[in-house]
Amino acid sequence: MAWSVYVLVSASGGATYVGVTTDVQRRLSQHNGELPGGARSTRRDRPWTIGVVHDGFDDRAEAQRVEASLKRRRGSERLQPPGS
């Protein structure tokens, strides 16, 4: 199973959210309240759209390292490739 790191952009365009998953579309539905299980911080500023997906990570730990590096960024900087 491949892991992905995703960045969501709020409807207002001002907020972003970074997460890891094996199913980006399911997580998007959860964050938008269509399925149970979204993060509390994404209840505001709905609907969310996918800004960028970095995929193909072999394990969760590798994906979480990239997630952590993206979370240190703010706003539209999170949409840039990791390491840039």
C-alpha positions, 0 to 999 in steps of 0.5 A, spaced: 500 500 500 502 506 497 502 512 502 500 519 500 501 526 503 496 531 501 495 539 502 488 541 502 486 548 500 480 551 503 474 555 500 476 561 502 483 560 499 486 562 505 487 556 509 491 549 508 491 543 511 497 537 510 495 530 512 497 523 510 493 517 507 493 511 503 486 514 500 486 521 498 479 521 496 476 518 502 480 523 506 477 529 502 470 526 503 471 526 511 474 533 511 468 536 508 463 532 512 461 527 507 464 521 511 465 521 519 472 522 521 475 528 518 480 533 523 477 538 527 481 543 524 477 542 517 470 543 520 471 551 518 472 553 511 469 548 508 469 546 502 476 543 502 479 542 495 486 538 494 491 543 492 497 538 491 498 530 492 505 527 493 504 520 493 508 513 492 511 513 499 513 506 501 511 506 508 507 511 513 514 513 516 517 516 510 510 520 508 510 523 515 517 526 514 515 529 508 508 531 512 512 534 518 516 538 513 510 541 509 507 543 516 513 547 518 511 552 512 505 556 511 499 558 506 501 557 499 508 555 501 505 548 502 503 547 495 511 547 493 514 540 492 518 538 498 525 540 499 524 546 495 
